[in-house]
Amino acid sequence: MHEFDVGNYTGSGRAEFLRHVGLYGITAERLSKGRSNLEVVQQMLDAGIRVIQYREKEKSGREKYEQCIRLRQMTAKSHACFIIDDDVALAAACDADGVHIGQDDLPIEKARALLGNKIIGLSTHSPKQAQDAVRRGADYIGVGPLFETHTKADVCAPVGLAYLDYVIQNIPLPFVAIGGIKEHNIAEVARHGASCICLVSDLVGAENISAKVHALRSAMDAAFANGKGTVK
Protein backbone atom coordinates (compact mmCIF):
# COMPACT_ATOMS: atom_id res chain seq x y z
CA MET A 1 0.00 0.00 0.00
CA HIS A 2 1.42 3.38 -0.95
CA GLU A 3 1.36 6.59 1.07
CA PHE A 4 -1.06 9.19 -0.19
CA ASP A 5 -2.37 12.57 0.82
CA VAL A 6 -6.12 13.01 0.64
CA GLY A 7 -5.47 16.65 -0.19
CA ASN A 8 -4.26 15.57 -3.63
CA TYR A 9 -7.82 14.56 -4.55
CA THR A 10 -10.26 17.41 -5.07
CA GLY A 11 -13.51 18.30 -6.80
CA SER A 12 -15.57 15.51 -8.28
CA GLY A 13 -12.67 13.08 -7.81
CA ARG A 14 -12.16 13.83 -4.12
CA ALA A 15 -12.83 10.21 -3.09
CA GLU A 16 -10.95 8.47 -5.92
CA PHE A 17 -8.21 7.42 -3.51
CA LEU A 18 -10.61 4.83 -2.09
CA ARG A 19 -9.94 2.69 -5.15
CA HIS A 20 -6.37 2.19 -3.91
CA VAL A 21 -6.42 1.98 -0.10
CA GLY A 22 -7.38 -1.66 0.41
CA LEU A 23 -8.73 -1.44 3.95
CA TYR A 24 -11.14 1.07 5.49
CA GLY A 25 -11.17 1.25 9.29
CA ILE A 26 -14.17 2.07 11.49
CA THR A 27 -14.08 2.61 15.24
CA ALA A 28 -16.21 0.54 17.61
CA GLU A 29 -15.00 1.03 21.16
CA ARG A 30 -17.43 -1.49 22.67
CA LEU A 31 -15.85 -4.21 20.51
CA SER A 32 -12.24 -3.15 21.09
CA LYS A 33 -11.40 -5.40 24.06
CA GLY A 34 -11.08 -2.57 26.57
CA ARG A 35 -8.98 -0.32 24.33
CA SER A 36 -10.03 3.24 23.58
CA ASN A 37 -10.84 4.49 20.11
CA LEU A 38 -7.61 6.48 20.25
CA GLU A 39 -5.54 3.38 20.99
CA VAL A 40 -7.18 1.33 18.27
CA VAL A 41 -6.92 4.05 15.64
CA GLN A 42 -3.24 4.58 16.41
CA GLN A 43 -2.65 0.87 15.90
CA MET A 44 -4.59 0.97 12.63
CA LEU A 45 -2.53 3.92 11.41
CA ASP A 46 0.72 2.25 12.47
CA ALA A 47 -0.37 -0.82 10.47
CA GLY A 48 -0.85 1.33 7.36
CA ILE A 49 -4.61 1.86 7.24
CA ARG A 50 -5.23 5.25 5.66
CA VAL A 51 -9.00 5.69 5.96
CA ILE A 52 -10.55 5.98 9.41
CA GLN A 53 -14.26 6.47 10.07
CA TYR A 54 -15.32 7.56 13.54
CA ARG A 55 -18.53 5.74 14.49
CA GLU A 56 -19.58 6.24 18.10
CA LYS A 57 -23.15 6.04 19.37
CA GLU A 58 -22.62 5.75 23.12
CA LYS A 59 -20.66 8.87 24.14
CA SER A 60 -21.82 12.39 24.89
CA GLY A 61 -21.45 15.10 22.27
CA ARG A 62 -18.56 16.64 24.22
CA GLU A 63 -16.75 13.31 24.52
CA LYS A 64 -17.12 12.64 20.81
CA TYR A 65 -15.85 16.10 19.94
CA GLU A 66 -12.79 15.73 22.18
CA GLN A 67 -11.97 12.31 20.72
CA CYS A 68 -12.41 13.57 17.18
CA ILE A 69 -10.08 16.53 17.71
CA ARG A 70 -7.39 14.06 18.79
CA LEU A 71 -8.18 11.67 15.96
CA ARG A 72 -8.05 14.50 13.42
CA GLN A 73 -4.53 15.31 14.62
CA MET A 74 -3.48 11.66 14.47
CA THR A 75 -4.88 11.01 11.01
CA ALA A 76 -3.43 14.24 9.63
CA LYS A 77 0.01 13.28 10.92
CA SER A 78 -0.31 9.94 9.11
CA HIS A 79 -1.67 11.53 5.89
CA ALA A 80 -4.85 9.53 6.42
CA CYS A 81 -8.44 10.36 5.56
CA PHE A 82 -10.73 11.02 8.53
CA ILE A 83 -14.47 10.49 8.07
CA ILE A 84 -17.24 11.04 10.62
CA ASP A 85 -20.23 8.70 10.69
CA ASP A 86 -23.62 10.46 10.39
CA ASP A 87 -22.82 13.69 12.27
CA VAL A 88 -22.35 16.55 9.81
CA ALA A 89 -21.95 19.14 12.57
CA LEU A 90 -19.22 17.09 14.25
CA ALA A 91 -17.43 16.64 10.93
CA ALA A 92 -17.40 20.40 10.45
CA ALA A 93 -16.39 21.13 14.05
CA CYS A 94 -13.32 18.89 13.99
CA ASP A 95 -12.42 19.68 10.36
CA ALA A 96 -12.74 16.05 9.29
CA ASP A 97 -12.17 15.19 5.63
CA GLY A 98 -15.80 14.24 5.27
CA VAL A 99 -18.88 12.47 6.53
CA HIS A 100 -20.57 9.13 5.86
CA ILE A 101 -24.35 9.24 6.03
CA GLY A 102 -27.09 6.64 5.91
CA GLN A 103 -30.32 6.50 3.98
CA ASP A 104 -32.25 7.99 6.91
CA ASP A 105 -29.75 10.72 7.78
CA LEU A 106 -29.45 14.28 6.52
CA PRO A 107 -29.97 14.44 2.72
CA ILE A 108 -26.81 14.61 0.62
CA GLU A 109 -27.77 18.03 -0.73
CA LYS A 110 -28.06 19.49 2.79
CA ALA A 111 -24.81 17.87 3.89
CA ARG A 112 -23.08 19.35 0.84
CA ALA A 113 -24.44 22.81 1.63
CA LEU A 114 -22.94 22.56 5.12
CA LEU A 115 -19.65 20.83 4.27
CA GLY A 116 -18.80 22.30 0.88
CA ASN A 117 -15.96 20.45 -0.83
CA LYS A 118 -15.55 17.77 1.83
CA ILE A 119 -16.11 14.07 1.09
CA ILE A 120 -19.65 12.74 1.41
CA GLY A 121 -20.21 9.00 1.46
CA LEU A 122 -23.62 7.33 1.44
CA SER A 123 -24.61 3.84 2.58
CA THR A 124 -26.53 1.97 -0.12
CA HIS A 125 -28.34 -1.35 -0.09
CA SER A 126 -29.91 -1.59 -3.56
CA PRO A 127 -29.34 -0.63 -7.20
CA LYS A 128 -31.86 2.20 -6.92
CA GLN A 129 -30.10 3.68 -3.91
CA ALA A 130 -26.75 3.45 -5.71
CA GLN A 131 -28.17 5.19 -8.77
CA ASP A 132 -29.68 7.89 -6.56
CA ALA A 133 -26.30 8.41 -4.89
CA VAL A 134 -24.71 9.14 -8.26
CA ARG A 135 -27.49 11.50 -9.25
CA ARG A 136 -27.45 13.39 -5.96
CA GLY A 137 -23.70 13.94 -5.85
CA ALA A 138 -22.27 11.45 -3.37
CA ASP A 139 -18.48 11.10 -3.59
CA TYR A 140 -18.50 7.40 -2.74
CA ILE A 141 -20.94 4.77 -1.54
CA GLY A 142 -20.99 2.01 1.02
CA VAL A 143 -22.04 -1.33 -0.49
CA GLY A 144 -23.63 -3.70 1.97
CA PRO A 145 -24.14 -5.29 4.31
CA LEU A 146 -22.78 -8.09 2.17
CA PHE A 147 -23.18 -10.68 4.92
CA GLU A 148 -25.02 -10.91 8.22
CA THR A 149 -23.62 -8.49 10.78
CA HIS A 150 -24.38 -7.54 14.37
CA THR A 151 -22.06 -4.54 14.58
CA LYS A 152 -24.99 -2.11 14.29
CA ALA A 153 -28.42 -2.48 15.89
CA ASP A 154 -30.33 -0.93 12.99
CA VAL A 155 -28.68 -2.80 10.14
CA CYS A 156 -30.75 -4.11 7.22
CA ALA A 157 -30.75 -7.67 5.88
CA PRO A 158 -27.67 -8.78 3.93
CA VAL A 159 -27.68 -7.67 0.29
CA GLY A 160 -25.25 -10.34 -0.88
CA LEU A 161 -22.45 -10.36 -3.40
CA ALA A 162 -24.85 -9.91 -6.32
CA TYR A 163 -25.32 -6.29 -5.29
CA LEU A 164 -21.54 -5.83 -5.16
CA ASP A 165 -21.35 -7.20 -8.71
CA TYR A 166 -24.04 -4.74 -9.81
CA VAL A 167 -22.16 -1.77 -8.38
CA ILE A 168 -18.88 -2.79 -9.99
CA GLN A 169 -20.54 -3.15 -13.38
CA ASN A 170 -22.89 -0.15 -13.31
CA ILE A 171 -21.90 2.53 -10.78
CA PRO A 172 -18.97 4.87 -11.54
CA LEU A 173 -18.40 6.01 -7.96
CA PRO A 174 -15.68 4.67 -5.68
CA PHE A 175 -17.12 2.36 -3.02
CA VAL A 176 -16.34 0.53 0.17
CA ALA A 177 -17.64 -3.02 0.65
CA ILE A 178 -18.94 -3.53 4.18
CA GLY A 179 -21.00 -5.74 6.43
CA GLY A 180 -20.13 -9.09 7.97
CA ILE A 181 -16.72 -9.18 6.29
CA LYS A 182 -14.03 -11.05 8.19
CA GLU A 183 -10.68 -12.67 7.51
CA HIS A 184 -12.34 -15.92 6.41
CA ASN A 185 -14.43 -14.27 3.64
CA ILE A 186 -12.47 -11.16 2.64
CA ALA A 187 -10.83 -13.02 -0.26
CA GLU A 188 -14.26 -13.82 -1.70
CA VAL A 189 -15.18 -10.12 -1.58
CA ALA A 190 -11.90 -9.18 -3.23
CA ARG A 191 -12.36 -11.80 -5.95
CA HIS A 192 -15.61 -10.08 -6.88
CA GLY A 193 -13.60 -6.90 -7.50
CA ALA A 194 -13.77 -4.87 -4.28
CA SER A 195 -10.52 -2.97 -3.70
CA CYS A 196 -11.71 -1.02 -0.64
CA ILE A 197 -13.07 -3.25 2.10
CA CYS A 198 -14.23 -2.46 5.61
CA LEU A 199 -14.15 -4.80 8.57
CA VAL A 200 -15.28 -3.67 12.01
CA SER A 201 -15.41 -6.34 14.72
CA ASP A 202 -12.74 -8.54 13.15
CA LEU A 203 -10.31 -5.62 13.06
CA VAL A 204 -10.96 -3.57 16.21
CA GLY A 205 -11.36 -6.77 18.21
CA ALA A 206 -8.08 -8.29 17.05
CA GLU A 207 -5.53 -8.95 19.79
CA ASN A 208 -2.79 -7.80 17.41
CA ILE A 209 -4.14 -5.27 14.93
CA SER A 210 -0.91 -5.07 12.94
CA ALA A 211 -0.85 -8.84 12.43
CA LYS A 212 -4.53 -8.81 11.51
CA VAL A 213 -4.01 -6.09 8.90
CA HIS A 214 -1.11 -8.05 7.41
CA ALA A 215 -3.26 -11.19 7.19
CA LEU A 216 -6.15 -9.29 5.60
CA ARG A 217 -3.91 -7.65 3.01
CA SER A 218 -2.30 -10.98 2.20
CA ALA A 219 -5.73 -12.53 1.64
CA MET A 220 -6.75 -9.65 -0.63
CA ASP A 221 -3.54 -9.81 -2.64
CA ALA A 222 -3.90 -13.56 -3.08
CA ALA A 223 -7.43 -13.03 -4.37
CA PHE A 224 -6.26 -10.35 -6.78
CA ALA A 225 -3.50 -12.59 -8.14
CA ASN A 226 -5.82 -13.85 -10.88
CA GLY A 227 -5.22 -10.65 -12.85
CA LYS A 228 -7.25 -7.94 -11.12
CA GLY A 229 -4.07 -6.45 -9.67
CA THR A 230 -2.85 -6.00 -6.10
CA VAL A 231 -3.68 -3.53 -3.40
CA LYS A 232 -1.09 -0.78 -3.69
Secondary structure, DSSP 4 states (H G I P E B T S, - for coil): -----GGG--GGGTTGGGGT-EEEEE--GGGSTT--HHHHHHHHHHTT--EEEE--SSS-HHHHHHHHHHHHHHHHHTT-EEEEES-HHHHHHTT-SEEEE-TTSS-HHHHHHHHTTSEEEEEE-SHHHHHHHHHHT-SEEEE---S---SSTT------HHHHHHHHHH--S-EEE-SS--TTTHHHHHHTT-SEEEESHHHHT-SSHHHHHHHHHHHHHHHHTTTT----
